[in-house]
Amino acid sequence: MAARGILRTVEGGRLMFWCPGCNEAHVVTVSEGPGPRWGFNGDYARPTFTPSVVVQSGHYVAGQEGKTCWCKYNAEQVAAGKEPAPFKCSVCHSFVTDGQIQFLADCTHALAGQTVELHAFDEK
C-alpha cells in the first residue's frame, strides 16, 4: 500500500480514501478487470470518482432485509446486559469531486447532506 496525496493505492487497481462520515477507509477499483469500476481523474491530491460511491452494511445490503443484522445483534447484547459490538448497519452514499466528499441525504451518519474536504489518512 502506498500513500499519494489523500489516497492510498491498494493492490488490484484499487484506491482508498478516508471517509470522515464513517470514520473508516472506503475503497474503489479504478483499473481494468472484473467487477464494478469507477472513473478517476488521476489527481491524487484532489480526486474525483464517478459515479457516486455507496458503502452499505447490515440490513441495508440488498438481500439482507429481515435477516439478523448488527442492529438486532446489538439490541440483543444490550438487553442481555452485555456490550454491543463495534459494528452497525449503515449507508454512506457520496460524490467525491475535486478532493471534496459530498454526502447525500440517504447517509446514516452525522455528515449526511454536508460537503467536506477529504484529508490524508494521517490528518484524520
C-alpha positions as CSV (number, residue, x, y, z in Angstrom):
1,M,0.0,0.0,0.0
2,A,1.4,3.4,-0.9
3,A,0.4,6.9,0.2
4,R,-0.1,9.5,-2.5
5,G,-1.9,12.7,-1.5
6,I,-5.1,11.9,0.2
7,L,-5.3,8.5,-1.5
8,R,-3.6,5.2,-0.8
9,T,-3.1,2.7,-3.5
10,V,-4.1,-0.9,-2.8
11,E,-3.2,-3.9,-4.9
12,G,-5.6,-4.9,-7.6
13,G,-6.0,-1.4,-9.1
14,R,-7.9,-0.1,-6.0
15,L,-7.6,3.3,-4.3
16,M,-8.5,4.0,-0.7
17,F,-9.7,7.3,0.9
18,W,-10.6,8.1,4.5
19,C,-14.3,8.8,5.0
20,P,-14.8,11.3,7.8
21,G,-18.5,10.4,8.0
22,C,-17.9,6.7,8.6
23,N,-14.5,7.3,10.3
24,E,-13.1,4.5,8.2
25,A,-11.5,3.9,4.8
26,H,-13.6,3.4,1.6
27,V,-12.1,1.6,-1.4
28,V,-12.9,2.0,-5.1
29,T,-11.5,0.0,-8.0
30,V,-10.3,2.1,-10.9
31,S,-8.3,-0.3,-13.2
32,E,-9.5,-2.8,-15.8
33,G,-10.8,-6.2,-14.7
34,P,-14.0,-7.9,-13.3
35,G,-16.4,-6.2,-11.1
36,P,-17.5,-2.6,-10.7
37,R,-15.1,0.2,-11.8
38,W,-15.1,3.9,-11.0
39,G,-13.8,6.7,-13.3
40,F,-10.9,8.5,-11.7
41,N,-9.5,11.9,-12.8
42,G,-5.9,10.8,-12.0
43,D,-5.4,13.5,-9.3
44,Y,-4.2,12.0,-6.1
45,A,-4.4,15.4,-4.2
46,R,-7.9,16.4,-5.5
47,P,-9.5,13.1,-6.6
48,T,-12.8,12.8,-8.5
49,F,-14.5,9.4,-8.8
50,T,-17.6,8.7,-11.0
51,P,-20.2,7.6,-10.4
52,S,-21.1,8.0,-6.7
53,V,-19.6,5.8,-4.0
54,V,-22.1,3.7,-2.0
55,V,-21.0,1.7,1.0
56,Q,-23.6,-0.4,2.8
57,S,-23.6,-2.8,5.7
58,G,-26.0,-4.9,7.7
59,H,-29.7,-4.8,6.7
60,Y,-29.0,-2.1,4.2
61,V,-27.3,-4.6,1.9
62,A,-29.6,-5.9,-0.8
63,G,-30.9,-9.3,0.1
64,Q,-30.2,-8.9,3.8
65,E,-33.5,-7.4,4.7
66,G,-35.2,-9.3,7.6
67,K,-32.0,-11.3,8.4
68,T,-30.1,-11.0,11.6
69,C,-28.0,-7.8,11.4
70,W,-25.9,-5.6,13.6
71,C,-28.9,-3.6,14.8
72,K,-30.6,-6.7,16.0
73,Y,-27.4,-8.3,17.4
74,N,-26.5,-5.1,19.3
75,A,-30.0,-4.7,20.7
76,E,-29.9,-8.3,22.0
77,Q,-26.5,-7.7,23.6
78,V,-27.7,-4.6,25.4
79,A,-30.9,-6.3,26.5
80,A,-28.7,-9.1,28.0
81,G,-26.6,-6.5,29.8
82,K,-23.6,-7.0,27.5
83,E,-21.5,-4.6,25.5
84,P,-22.6,-4.1,21.9
85,A,-20.3,-5.0,19.0
86,P,-18.4,-2.0,17.4
87,F,-20.2,-2.7,14.1
88,K,-23.5,-1.2,13.0
89,C,-25.8,-1.2,10.0
90,S,-25.1,1.8,7.8
91,V,-25.2,3.6,4.5
92,C,-22.7,6.0,3.2
93,H,-23.5,7.5,-0.2
94,S,-21.3,10.2,-1.6
95,F,-19.9,12.0,-4.6
96,V,-16.1,12.6,-4.4
97,T,-15.3,15.6,-6.6
98,D,-12.1,17.7,-6.7
99,G,-10.9,16.5,-3.3
100,Q,-14.3,17.1,-1.6
101,I,-16.8,14.5,-0.4
102,Q,-20.5,15.4,-0.7
103,F,-22.6,13.2,1.5
104,L,-26.0,12.5,0.2
105,A,-29.2,12.6,2.3
106,D,-29.5,8.8,2.5
107,C,-26.3,8.5,4.6
108,T,-27.0,7.2,8.1
109,H,-24.1,9.1,9.7
110,A,-24.0,12.7,11.1
111,L,-22.4,14.2,7.9
112,A,-25.5,13.4,5.7
113,G,-26.3,16.3,3.5
114,Q,-22.9,18.0,4.0
115,T,-19.8,18.5,1.9
116,V,-16.4,18.4,3.4
117,E,-12.8,18.3,2.2
118,L,-11.0,14.9,2.1
119,H,-7.9,14.7,4.2
120,A,-4.8,12.4,4.2
121,F,-5.1,9.4,6.5
122,D,-2.6,10.9,9.0
123,E,-4.7,14.1,9.2
124,K,-8.0,12.4,10.2
